[in-house]
Structures are given as structure tokens and as C-alpha cells.
């Protein structure tokens, strides 16, 4: 007996809906990670697949011995133990994405291998240098602020320094990928008489646009490092529409990640610093360090820079002068609490202790 076509449609409808749900669930899982994180995962997955293919290994599930050998394999070309650990974590993620039990990297064999690699490589990360106000003044002297392109570069530098913005918020990755939600636009910077208010709707730690961040930047009247003056001069020289990128260039162009990095690198070299001594990210580091030196509480520094982890502590590189504050404070409290007379050998411990003689 033939089944009516209407019944066939009804019978196949749940299957079709299920396929749609599976497709949508996969898309949701894919967008859960930031674009940069997704790109890193693809690189890490590909490296592991090539390793398994070369040695004719079954990728999943992976056992501790296989991961231990993979870590040793990575150490042939990588110099950072932290990067090797990240690649091992990517294998663990592969297990989860394929519905397999997590592969623990805490086994004795893996941990011993990682400890040995760390000792063998003896890797010292590249030293980071926060940009100080003194460095900013040196950079300014290498610019010709009568040129619109130099005005734009200088304004971007000061906004990055005083707002702690990441490069991914400051400028788009390319001229075809500007997104006014993710990257600074003219309308995202409110100009007042003596301040700027920078509004951010998306960031590295704000992927779902669940809130907005308002970052105040104050003027420094009459000072060459005034960010408000620099931004006003740029806007006057290169006017634009509210939805345009914040940092326009002559010829209907604008700063992108690559043009900003190249211009910044050239400026660093022209100012007499070694090539690569500073990067655009050191502007964020420099602003944070300056606030620390000014005694701003860490809670305010974290909110200003939109940190969700303790990574902000890695930004601090204390000078010997700054570190001397600790022993100086210890010396001061001992001197205030306990006075000593070398002639009488008397210690004064305070009102609650009275005096006693030292034999």
C-alpha cells in the first residue's frame, strides 16, 4: 500500500529539524571562541595532525606516551615551554570536541617531559619595555605634526596609551574588515571641552556585547602629551562621518593594524631606539605602569583596561628605585617603633612595651 505524500512529509520533518538543530549547534560551538582563538586552534590542530600523519599514529584518543613524544617533537622547533603546553592543551580540546574523555596532561610522563624540556630550552621571554612619558616625548619630536598622517599616528598613540586599548579595538585588521562595533569609530569617541569619552562595545574579554565600556581620557592643558588636543587636531585636519574609522588618513584611507605597526616601528627606529624595542602593545603596558607609579588602586587600573584575569600583573616591571620602597618602608616603621641609643644600649619598643636594657 502506497504512503500518501503528506505522510512522507510528516515522517521526514523531525529528521529535517534535527539536522537543522545539529547544524545550528555546531555553529554556536564554533563562534564560542574569539576569531583569534579559532585561528590559533586551527594552527595547533593542524600541527598535531601532521605529527600523527608523519609517524603513522592514530590521532584520537591520544595516550600520555604519545603526547609526551609530541611535546618533545614540538621542542625541536619551539623555544617557549609555554607554547608547547598550549599545543598540548589543543589536543585535549580536540578530544572534547569529538565527544571523547579529556586527555589529561598531568600524567607523570608528560610532566617529566615538560620539566626536562623547560630545563633544556632555558627559554627567556623577550623583555618587554613599557613606554614612559619620556619616551612619548622623544617619539613626538620625530614627527611632523603639520602632516595629517603624522597627526593621525600621534593621536592613535596617545589614545592607546591613555585608554589602555588593545590594538584589536584601536584599529581594524585591514581596510576591508572595519567593523564599527569592534573597532573605534568617530562616533565612539565623545569629545568634550577637557576630556574624551571612549566607548567600547566589543573586546577580547567582551565577545557577546553583554555590556559597554566607557573609558574617560582627560586633557593635559598646554602639554605636548595632551591626548584631547592631539585628537581635536586630527579631527580638524581629517574630518569624517560618525561611522568612519576613528583614525583617518589622507586619500580616504585609515589606519589598520598593519599600517599602524609599520608606522610605529619606523617611528621607534627614527627616534633612535633599537628595532623592535617597543611594540604598539607596549603603549597599553606603559599607561598601566604609569598609573601604578601614581598610586592608582589596582581595581581601577583593571577596570580601565578591561582585564578579567591576573595578566595585568605581568605588565609591571619594577625599577630598583621602585623596589626600594619596600625596604625603606620596613626601615621607617622599625625606626618609628624602636629607637636605639648606642651609648646606653636602650631599646624603646613603644608605650605598651616600656624600656629594657640589652645585655
Secondary structure as GFF3:
##gff-version 3
##sequence-region A 1 359
A	DSSP	alpha_helix	5	31	.	.	.	ID=ss1
A	DSSP	alpha_helix	35	54	.	.	.	ID=ss2
A	DSSP	alpha_helix	64	74	.	.	.	ID=ss3
A	DSSP	alpha_helix	81	97	.	.	.	ID=ss4
A	DSSP	alpha_helix	108	121	.	.	.	ID=ss5
A	DSSP	alpha_helix	133	141	.	.	.	ID=ss6
A	DSSP	alpha_helix	148	163	.	.	.	ID=ss7
A	DSSP	alpha_helix	167	170	.	.	.	ID=ss8
A	DSSP	three_ten_helix	186	188	.	.	.	ID=ss9
A	DSSP	beta_strand	189	191	.	.	.	ID=ss10
A	DSSP	beta_strand	195	200	.	.	.	ID=ss11
A	DSSP	beta_strand	213	218	.	.	.	ID=ss12
A	DSSP	alpha_helix	227	237	.	.	.	ID=ss13
A	DSSP	beta_strand	248	249	.	.	.	ID=ss14
A	DSSP	beta_strand	253	254	.	.	.	ID=ss15
A	DSSP	alpha_helix	257	270	.	.	.	ID=ss16
A	DSSP	alpha_helix	281	293	.	.	.	ID=ss17
A	DSSP	alpha_helix	298	305	.	.	.	ID=ss18
A	DSSP	three_ten_helix	310	315	.	.	.	ID=ss19
A	DSSP	alpha_helix	320	337	.	.	.	ID=ss20
A	DSSP	beta_strand	339	341	.	.	.	ID=ss21
A	DSSP	beta_strand	346	348	.	.	.	ID=ss22
A	DSSP	beta_strand	355	357	.	.	.	ID=ss23
###
